[in-house]
């Protein structure tokens, strides 16, 4: 049996871009993706703290150290600029793997950047 376990989380970033005329996805600053160990095109769950909505999409790479967190395509209808989001990636693990796994959780600052 495999369990779906939280692999990584980007905790509390501000949405600063909406692009409705796009195929779909969430664009995330490359430094944040790297720090959270989320790969390009990886499926993520997006939680909107302002509205309580949750939805799934896939991650695309934004310019490194730009602080970009943007929703594209249909996902752009799920939030408003300035909303606070949590982005979670999951992995399938055996119960034994899951017992020992420690998720990667990052806490960007108010500008969606990693603190130095």
TORMITOR-375201 format. One record per atom (N, C-alpha, C): x, y, z; residue number from 1. Coordinates in steps of 0.05 Angstrom, whole numbers, plus 5000, padded with zeros to 4 digits. Example, Ala and Ser with C-alpha at 12.3 -4.5 7.8 and 13.67 -1.06 7.14 Angstrom:
TORMITOR-375201
<pami c1="5264" c2="4886" c3="5156" nr="1"/>
<pami c1="5246" c2="4910" c3="5156" nr="1"/>
<pami c1="5264" c2="4934" c3="5156" nr="1"/>
<pami c1="5257" c2="4955" c3="5142" nr="2"/>
<pami c1="5273" c2="4979" c3="5143" nr="2"/>
<pami c1="5258" c2="5001" c3="5157" nr="2"/>
END
This chain:
TORMITOR-375201
<pami c1="5017" c2="4976" c3="5000" nr="1"/>
<pami c1="5000" c2="5000" c3="5000" nr="1"/>
<pami c1="5018" c2="5025" c3="5000" nr="1"/>
<pami c1="5009" c2="5045" c3="4985" nr="2"/>
<pami c1="5023" c2="5071" c3="4985" nr="2"/>
<pami c1="5005" c2="5092" c3="4997" nr="2"/>
<pami c1="5017" c2="5111" c3="5012" nr="3"/>
<pami c1="5003" c2="5133" c3="5024" nr="3"/>
<pami c1="5012" c2="5159" c3="5010" nr="3"/>
<pami c1="4993" c2="5177" c3="5007" nr="4"/>
<pami c1="5000" c2="5203" c3="4996" nr="4"/>
<pami c1="5007" c2="5222" c3="5019" nr="4"/>
<pami c1="5033" c2="5230" c3="5020" nr="5"/>
<pami c1="5044" c2="5245" c3="5042" nr="5"/>
<pami c1="5054" c2="5272" c3="5033" nr="5"/>
<pami c1="5050" c2="5293" c3="5050" nr="6"/>
<pami c1="5061" c2="5319" c3="5043" nr="6"/>
<pami c1="5091" c2="5317" c3="5040" nr="6"/>
<pami c1="5101" c2="5324" c3="5016" nr="7"/>
<pami c1="5129" c2="5323" c3="5010" nr="7"/>
<pami c1="5142" c2="5350" c3="5016" nr="7"/>
<pami c1="5129" c2="5371" c3="5008" nr="8"/>
<pami c1="5140" c2="5398" c3="5013" nr="8"/>
<pami c1="5118" c2="5419" c3="5013" nr="8"/>
<pami c1="5124" c2="5442" c3="5025" nr="9"/>
<pami c1="5104" c2="5463" c3="5027" nr="9"/>
<pami c1="5118" c2="5490" c3="5026" nr="9"/>
<pami c1="5106" c2="5508" c3="5010" nr="10"/>
<pami c1="5114" c2="5536" c3="5010" nr="10"/>
<pami c1="5092" c2="5550" c3="5026" nr="10"/>
<pami c1="5099" c2="5560" c3="5050" nr="11"/>
<pami c1="5079" c2="5570" c3="5069" nr="11"/>
<pami c1="5076" c2="5600" c3="5067" nr="11"/>
<pami c1="5052" c2="5609" c3="5060" nr="12"/>
<pami c1="5044" c2="5637" c3="5060" nr="12"/>
<pami c1="5060" c2="5655" c3="5041" nr="12"/>
<pami c1="5052" c2="5654" c3="5016" nr="13"/>
<pami c1="5063" c2="5672" c3="4996" nr="13"/>
<pami c1="5040" c2="5690" c3="4986" nr="13"/>
<pami c1="5046" c2="5713" c3="4976" nr="14"/>
<pami c1="5026" c2="5732" c3="4965" nr="14"/>
<pami c1="5024" c2="5728" c3="4935" nr="14"/>
<pami c1="5000" c2="5726" c3="4926" nr="15"/>
<pami c1="4995" c2="5724" c3="4897" nr="15"/>
<pami c1="5000" c2="5752" c3="4885" nr="15"/>
<pami c1="5018" c2="5753" c3="4865" nr="16"/>
<pami c1="5025" c2="5779" c3="4853" nr="16"/>
<pami c1="5022" c2="5780" c3="4823" nr="16"/>
<pami c1="5011" c2="5759" c3="4811" nr="17"/>
<pami c1="5007" c2="5758" c3="4782" nr="17"/>
<pami c1="4983" c2="5740" c3="4775" nr="17"/>
<pami c1="4967" c2="5750" c3="4756" nr="18"/>
<pami c1="4945" c2="5734" c3="4745" nr="18"/>
<pami c1="4946" c2="5737" c3="4715" nr="18"/>
<pami c1="4947" c2="5714" c3="4701" nr="19"/>
<pami c1="4947" c2="5714" c3="4672" nr="19"/>
<pami c1="4926" c2="5695" c3="4662" nr="19"/>
<pami c1="4902" c2="5705" c3="4656" nr="20"/>
<pami c1="4880" c2="5688" c3="4648" nr="20"/>
<pami c1="4885" c2="5675" c3="4620" nr="20"/>
<pami c1="4898" c2="5690" c3="4602" nr="21"/>
<pami c1="4902" c2="5680" c3="4575" nr="21"/>
<pami c1="4928" c2="5663" c3="4574" nr="21"/>
<pami c1="4927" c2="5640" c3="4587" nr="22"/>
<pami c1="4949" c2="5622" c3="4588" nr="22"/>
<pami c1="4937" c2="5594" c3="4592" nr="22"/>
<pami c1="4952" c2="5574" c3="4585" nr="23"/>
<pami c1="4941" c2="5546" c3="4586" nr="23"/>
<pami c1="4934" c2="5538" c3="4614" nr="23"/>
<pami c1="4950" c2="5546" c3="4634" nr="24"/>
<pami c1="4944" c2="5540" c3="4662" nr="24"/>
<pami c1="4969" c2="5533" c3="4677" nr="24"/>
<pami c1="4969" c2="5537" c3="4704" nr="25"/>
<pami c1="4991" c2="5531" c3="4721" nr="25"/>
<pami c1="4994" c2="5552" c3="4743" nr="25"/>
<pami c1="5014" c2="5547" c3="4760" nr="26"/>
<pami c1="5023" c2="5568" c3="4779" nr="26"/>
<pami c1="5052" c2="5573" c3="4774" nr="26"/>
<pami c1="5059" c2="5598" c3="4769" nr="27"/>
<pami c1="5087" c2="5606" c3="4764" nr="27"/>
<pami c1="5099" c2="5614" c3="4791" nr="27"/>
<pami c1="5121" c2="5601" c3="4798" nr="28"/>
<pami c1="5134" c2="5606" c3="4824" nr="28"/>
<pami c1="5163" c2="5612" c3="4820" nr="28"/>
<pami c1="5173" c2="5632" c3="4834" nr="29"/>
<pami c1="5201" c2="5640" c3="4834" nr="29"/>
<pami c1="5218" c2="5614" c3="4836" nr="29"/>
<pami c1="5237" c2="5612" c3="4818" nr="30"/>
<pami c1="5255" c2="5589" c3="4817" nr="30"/>
<pami c1="5269" c2="5583" c3="4844" nr="30"/>
<pami c1="5277" c2="5604" c3="4858" nr="31"/>
<pami c1="5290" c2="5600" c3="4884" nr="31"/>
<pami c1="5272" c2="5586" c3="4904" nr="31"/>
<pami c1="5246" c2="5594" c3="4904" nr="32"/>
<pami c1="5227" c2="5581" c3="4922" nr="32"/>
<pami c1="5222" c2="5552" c3="4914" nr="32"/>
<pami c1="5219" c2="5547" c3="4888" nr="33"/>
<pami c1="5215" c2="5519" c3="4879" nr="33"/>
<pami c1="5239" c2="5502" c3="4888" nr="33"/>
<pami c1="5262" c2="5512" c3="4883" nr="34"/>
<pami c1="5286" c2="5497" c3="4890" nr="34"/>
<pami c1="5288" c2="5492" c3="4920" nr="34"/>
<pami c1="5283" c2="5512" c3="4936" nr="35"/>
<pami c1="5284" c2="5509" c3="4965" nr="35"/>
<pami c1="5264" c2="5489" c3="4976" nr="35"/>
<pami c1="5240" c2="5489" c3="4963" nr="36"/>
<pami c1="5219" c2="5470" c3="4971" nr="36"/>
<pami c1="5221" c2="5443" c3="4957" nr="36"/>
<pami c1="5240" c2="5440" c3="4940" nr="37"/>
<pami c1="5244" c2="5414" c3="4925" nr="37"/>
<pami c1="5219" c2="5407" c3="4909" nr="37"/>
<pami c1="5208" c2="5428" c3="4895" nr="38"/>
<pami c1="5186" c2="5424" c3="4877" nr="38"/>
<pami c1="5197" c2="5427" c3="4848" nr="38"/>
<pami c1="5191" c2="5407" c3="4832" nr="39"/>
<pami c1="5202" c2="5407" c3="4805" nr="39"/>
<pami c1="5183" c2="5421" c3="4785" nr="39"/>
<pami c1="5194" c2="5431" c3="4763" nr="40"/>
<pami c1="5177" c2="5442" c3="4742" nr="40"/>
<pami c1="5157" c2="5420" c3="4733" nr="40"/>
<pami c1="5132" c2="5428" c3="4729" nr="41"/>
<pami c1="5111" c2="5411" c3="4720" nr="41"/>
<pami c1="5100" c2="5391" c3="4741" nr="41"/>
<pami c1="5111" c2="5393" c3="4765" nr="42"/>
<pami c1="5101" c2="5377" c3="4787" nr="42"/>
<pami c1="5073" c2="5386" c3="4796" nr="42"/>
<pami c1="5055" c2="5367" c3="4801" nr="43"/>
<pami c1="5029" c2="5373" c3="4810" nr="43"/>
<pami c1="5030" c2="5385" c3="4839" nr="43"/>
<pami c1="5016" c2="5407" c3="4843" nr="44"/>
<pami c1="5015" c2="5419" c3="4869" nr="44"/>
<pami c1="4986" c2="5425" c3="4876" nr="44"/>
<pami c1="4981" c2="5427" c3="4902" nr="45"/>
<pami c1="4955" c2="5436" c3="4912" nr="45"/>
<pami c1="4959" c2="5464" c3="4922" nr="45"/>
<pami c1="4941" c2="5482" c3="4914" nr="46"/>
<pami c1="4942" c2="5510" c3="4923" nr="46"/>
<pami c1="4919" c2="5516" c3="4942" nr="46"/>
<pami c1="4926" c2="5526" c3="4965" nr="47"/>
<pami c1="4906" c2="5533" c3="4985" nr="47"/>
<pami c1="4905" c2="5563" c3="4987" nr="47"/>
<pami c1="4881" c2="5575" c3="4985" nr="48"/>
<pami c1="4878" c2="5604" c3="4986" nr="48"/>
<pami c1="4867" c2="5610" c3="5014" nr="48"/>
<pami c1="4884" c2="5624" c3="5030" nr="49"/>
<pami c1="4876" c2="5630" c3="5058" nr="49"/>
<pami c1="4854" c2="5652" c3="5058" nr="49"/>
<pami c1="4852" c2="5668" c3="5038" nr="50"/>
<pami c1="4831" c2="5689" c3="5037" nr="50"/>
<pami c1="4803" c2="5678" c3="5032" nr="50"/>
<pami c1="4802" c2="5657" c3="5015" nr="51"/>
<pami c1="4775" c2="5647" c3="5007" nr="51"/>
<pami c1="4769" c2="5619" c3="5018" nr="51"/>
<pami c1="4790" c2="5605" c3="5026" nr="52"/>
<pami c1="4786" c2="5577" c3="5036" nr="52"/>
<pami c1="4786" c2="5557" c3="5013" nr="52"/>
<pami c1="4790" c2="5565" c3="4989" nr="53"/>
<pami c1="4789" c2="5546" c3="4966" nr="53"/>
<pami c1="4816" c2="5531" c3="4965" nr="53"/>
<pami c1="4813" c2="5507" c3="4953" nr="54"/>
<pami c1="4836" c2="5490" c3="4947" nr="54"/>
<pami c1="4833" c2="5480" c3="4919" nr="54"/>
<pami c1="4855" c2="5480" c3="4904" nr="55"/>
<pami c1="4854" c2="5469" c3="4877" nr="55"/>
<pami c1="4881" c2="5458" c3="4869" nr="55"/>
<pami c1="4882" c2="5442" c3="4848" nr="56"/>
<pami c1="4906" c2="5430" c3="4839" nr="56"/>
<pami c1="4914" c2="5442" c3="4812" nr="56"/>
<pami c1="4940" c2="5444" c3="4808" nr="57"/>
<pami c1="4951" c2="5453" c3="4782" nr="57"/>
<pami c1="4980" c2="5442" c3="4781" nr="57"/>
<pami c1="4996" c2="5454" c3="4764" nr="58"/>
<pami c1="5024" c2="5445" c3="4762" nr="58"/>
<pami c1="5042" c2="5470" c3="4764" nr="58"/>
<pami c1="5066" c2="5465" c3="4774" nr="59"/>
<pami c1="5085" c2="5487" c3="4778" nr="59"/>
<pami c1="5101" c2="5493" c3="4753" nr="59"/>
<pami c1="5105" c2="5518" c3="4747" nr="60"/>
<pami c1="5124" c2="5526" c3="4726" nr="60"/>
<pami c1="5144" c2="5546" c3="4738" nr="60"/>
<pami c1="5167" c2="5547" c3="4727" nr="61"/>
<pami c1="5189" c2="5563" c3="4738" nr="61"/>
<pami c1="5186" c2="5592" c3="4731" nr="61"/>
<pami c1="5187" c2="5609" c3="4752" nr="62"/>
<pami c1="5188" c2="5638" c3="4748" nr="62"/>
<pami c1="5217" c2="5648" c3="4752" nr="62"/>
<pami c1="5221" c2="5672" c3="4745" nr="63"/>
<pami c1="5248" c2="5684" c3="4746" nr="63"/>
<pami c1="5259" c2="5682" c3="4775" nr="63"/>
<pami c1="5283" c2="5672" c3="4777" nr="64"/>
<pami c1="5297" c2="5669" c3="4803" nr="64"/>
<pami c1="5298" c2="5695" c3="4818" nr="64"/>
<pami c1="5292" c2="5694" c3="4844" nr="65"/>
<pami c1="5293" c2="5717" c3="4862" nr="65"/>
<pami c1="5275" c2="5740" c3="4855" nr="65"/>
<pami c1="5255" c2="5735" c3="4838" nr="66"/>
<pami c1="5236" c2="5756" c3="4830" nr="66"/>
<pami c1="5213" c2="5759" c3="4849" nr="66"/>
<pami c1="5208" c2="5738" c3="4865" nr="67"/>
<pami c1="5185" c2="5738" c3="4883" nr="67"/>
<pami c1="5159" c2="5731" c3="4869" nr="67"/>
<pami c1="5160" c2="5723" c3="4844" nr="68"/>
<pami c1="5136" c2="5718" c3="4829" nr="68"/>
<pami c1="5121" c2="5694" c3="4840" nr="68"/>
<pami c1="5095" c2="5698" c3="4844" nr="69"/>
<pami c1="5076" c2="5676" c3="4849" nr="69"/>
<pami c1="5052" c2="5684" c3="4833" nr="69"/>
<pami c1="5047" c2="5670" c3="4811" nr="70"/>
<pami c1="5025" c2="5678" c3="4793" nr="70"/>
<pami c1="5008" c2="5654" c3="4785" nr="70"/>
<pami c1="4982" c2="5659" c3="4783" nr="71"/>
<pami c1="4964" c2="5639" c3="4773" nr="71"/>
<pami c1="4958" c2="5645" c3="4744" nr="71"/>
<pami c1="4957" c2="5623" c3="4729" nr="72"/>
<pami c1="4953" c2="5626" c3="4700" nr="72"/>
<pami c1="4929" c2="5609" c3="4691" nr="72"/>
<pami c1="4917" c2="5617" c3="4669" nr="73"/>
<pami c1="4895" c2="5602" c3="4657" nr="73"/>
<pami c1="4871" c2="5601" c3="4676" nr="73"/>
<pami c1="4857" c2="5578" c3="4676" nr="74"/>
<pami c1="4833" c2="5576" c3="4693" nr="74"/>
<pami c1="4840" c2="5580" c3="4723" nr="74"/>
<pami c1="4864" c2="5573" c3="4732" nr="75"/>
<pami c1="4871" c2="5577" c3="4760" nr="75"/>
<pami c1="4870" c2="5607" c3="4768" nr="75"/>
<pami c1="4873" c2="5625" c3="4748" nr="76"/>
<pami c1="4873" c2="5654" c3="4753" nr="76"/>
<pami c1="4846" c2="5663" c3="4764" nr="76"/>
<pami c1="4825" c2="5646" c3="4760" nr="77"/>
<pami c1="4798" c2="5653" c3="4770" nr="77"/>
<pami c1="4794" c2="5645" c3="4799" nr="77"/>
<pami c1="4814" c2="5631" c3="4810" nr="78"/>
<pami c1="4812" c2="5620" c3="4837" nr="78"/>
<pami c1="4822" c2="5638" c3="4859" nr="78"/>
<pami c1="4832" c2="5661" c3="4852" nr="79"/>
<pami c1="4844" c2="5679" c3="4873" nr="79"/>
<pami c1="4845" c2="5708" c3="4862" nr="79"/>
<pami c1="4850" c2="5726" c3="4880" nr="80"/>
<pami c1="4853" c2="5754" c3="4873" nr="80"/>
<pami c1="4882" c2="5763" c3="4880" nr="80"/>
<pami c1="4891" c2="5783" c3="4866" nr="81"/>
<pami c1="4918" c2="5794" c3="4872" nr="81"/>
<pami c1="4919" c2="5801" c3="4901" nr="81"/>
<pami c1="4941" c2="5794" c3="4914" nr="82"/>
<pami c1="4945" c2="5799" c3="4942" nr="82"/>
<pami c1="4936" c2="5777" c3="4961" nr="82"/>
<pami c1="4921" c2="5757" c3="4950" nr="83"/>
<pami c1="4913" c2="5735" c3="4967" nr="83"/>
<pami c1="4938" c2="5720" c3="4978" nr="83"/>
<pami c1="4935" c2="5709" c3="5001" nr="84"/>
<pami c1="4956" c2="5693" c3="5013" nr="84"/>
<pami c1="4952" c2="5663" c3="5007" nr="84"/>
<pami c1="4972" c2="5650" c3="4996" nr="85"/>
<pami c1="4970" c2="5622" c3="4987" nr="85"/>
<pami c1="4990" c2="5604" c3="5002" nr="85"/>
<pami c1="4982" c2="5579" c3="5004" nr="86"/>
<pami c1="5000" c2="5558" c3="5013" nr="86"/>
<pami c1="5001" c2="5538" c3="4990" nr="86"/>
<pami c1="5025" c2="5530" c3="4983" nr="87"/>
<pami c1="5029" c2="5512" c3="4960" nr="87"/>
<pami c1="5041" c2="5486" c3="4971" nr="87"/>
<pami c1="5028" c2="5463" c3="4965" nr="88"/>
<pami c1="5036" c2="5437" c3="4976" nr="88"/>
<pami c1="5041" c2="5417" c3="4953" nr="88"/>
<pami c1="5063" c2="5402" c3="4955" nr="89"/>
<pami c1="5068" c2="5380" c3="4937" nr="89"/>
<pami c1="5067" c2="5354" c3="4954" nr="89"/>
<pami c1="5057" c2="5333" c3="4942" nr="90"/>
<pami c1="5055" c2="5307" c3="4956" nr="90"/>
<pami c1="5071" c2="5286" c3="4942" nr="90"/>
<pami c1="5077" c2="5265" c3="4956" nr="91"/>
<pami c1="5091" c2="5242" c3="4944" nr="91"/>
<pami c1="5078" c2="5216" c3="4954" nr="91"/>
<pami c1="5080" c2="5195" c3="4938" nr="92"/>
<pami c1="5070" c2="5169" c3="4946" nr="92"/>
<pami c1="5093" c2="5155" c3="4961" nr="92"/>
<pami c1="5087" c2="5144" c3="4984" nr="93"/>
<pami c1="5107" c2="5130" c3="5001" nr="93"/>
<pami c1="5094" c2="5106" c3="5013" nr="93"/>
<pami c1="5111" c2="5087" c3="5019" nr="94"/>
<pami c1="5102" c2="5064" c3="5035" nr="94"/>
<pami c1="5099" c2="5074" c3="5064" nr="94"/>
<pami c1="5083" c2="5060" c3="5080" nr="95"/>
<pami c1="5080" c2="5068" c3="5108" nr="95"/>
<pami c1="5107" c2="5070" c3="5122" nr="95"/>
<pami c1="5125" c2="5053" c3="5116" nr="96"/>
<pami c1="5151" c2="5054" c3="5129" nr="96"/>
<pami c1="5167" c2="5079" c3="5121" nr="96"/>
<pami c1="5166" c2="5086" c3="5095" nr="97"/>
<pami c1="5179" c2="5110" c3="5086" nr="97"/>
<pami c1="5167" c2="5135" c3="5098" nr="97"/>
<pami c1="5140" c2="5135" c3="5100" nr="98"/>
<pami c1="5125" c2="5157" c3="5111" nr="98"/>
<pami c1="5132" c2="5163" c3="5140" nr="98"/>
<pami c1="5137" c2="5142" c3="5155" nr="99"/>
<pami c1="5143" c2="5145" c3="5184" nr="99"/>
<pami c1="5168" c2="5161" c3="5188" nr="99"/>
<pami c1="5187" c2="5158" c3="5170" nr="100"/>
<pami c1="5213" c2="5171" c3="5173" nr="100"/>
<pami c1="5217" c2="5196" c3="5157" nr="100"/>
<pami c1="5197" c2="5202" c3="5140" nr="101"/>
<pami c1="5201" c2="5225" c3="5122" nr="101"/>
<pami c1="5195" c2="5252" c3="5136" nr="101"/>
<pami c1="5212" c2="5271" c3="5132" nr="102"/>
<pami c1="5208" c2="5298" c3="5142" nr="102"/>
<pami c1="5203" c2="5317" c3="5119" nr="102"/>
<pami c1="5179" c2="5328" c3="5117" nr="103"/>
<pami c1="5173" c2="5346" c3="5094" nr="103"/>
<pami c1="5191" c2="5371" c3="5095" nr="103"/>
<pami c1="5195" c2="5382" c3="5071" nr="104"/>
<pami c1="5209" c2="5407" c3="5069" nr="104"/>
<pami c1="5188" c2="5429" c3="5070" nr="104"/>
<pami c1="5191" c2="5447" c3="5089" nr="105"/>
<pami c1="5173" c2="5470" c3="5091" nr="105"/>
<pami c1="5189" c2="5495" c3="5091" nr="105"/>
<pami c1="5182" c2="5513" c3="5073" nr="106"/>
<pami c1="5196" c2="5539" c3="5072" nr="106"/>
<pami c1="5177" c2="5562" c3="5078" nr="106"/>
<pami c1="5187" c2="5583" c3="5090" nr="107"/>
<pami c1="5172" c2="5606" c3="5099" nr="107"/>
<pami c1="5183" c2="5631" c3="5086" nr="107"/>
<pami c1="5174" c2="5638" c3="5062" nr="108"/>
<pami c1="5184" c2="5662" c3="5049" nr="108"/>
<pami c1="5175" c2="5687" c3="5064" nr="108"/>
<pami c1="5189" c2="5709" c3="5059" nr="109"/>
<pami c1="5182" c2="5734" c3="5073" nr="109"/>
<pami c1="5159" c2="5748" c3="5058" nr="109"/>
<pami c1="5153" c2="5772" c3="5066" nr="110"/>
<pami c1="5130" c2="5787" c3="5055" nr="110"/>
<pami c1="5133" c2="5792" c3="5025" nr="110"/>
<pami c1="5157" c2="5792" c3="5014" nr="111"/>
<pami c1="5162" c2="5796" c3="4986" nr="111"/>
<pami c1="5165" c2="5770" c3="4970" nr="111"/>
<pami c1="5157" c2="5748" c3="4983" nr="112"/>
<pami c1="5159" c2="5721" c3="4970" nr="112"/>
<pami c1="5187" c2="5713" c3="4964" nr="112"/>
<pami c1="5205" c2="5721" c3="4982" nr="113"/>
<pami c1="5233" c2="5714" c3="4979" nr="113"/>
<pami c1="5243" c2="5700" c3="5003" nr="113"/>
<pami c1="5264" c2="5685" c3="5000" nr="114"/>
<pami c1="5276" c2="5671" c3="5023" nr="114"/>
<pami c1="5292" c2="5690" c3="5040" nr="114"/>
<pami c1="5290" c2="5688" c3="5066" nr="115"/>
<pami c1="5305" c2="5705" c3="5084" nr="115"/>
<pami c1="5334" c2="5696" c3="5084" nr="115"/>
<pami c1="5352" c2="5715" c3="5085" nr="116"/>
<pami c1="5380" c2="5708" c3="5085" nr="116"/>
<pami c1="5391" c2="5704" c3="5112" nr="116"/>
END
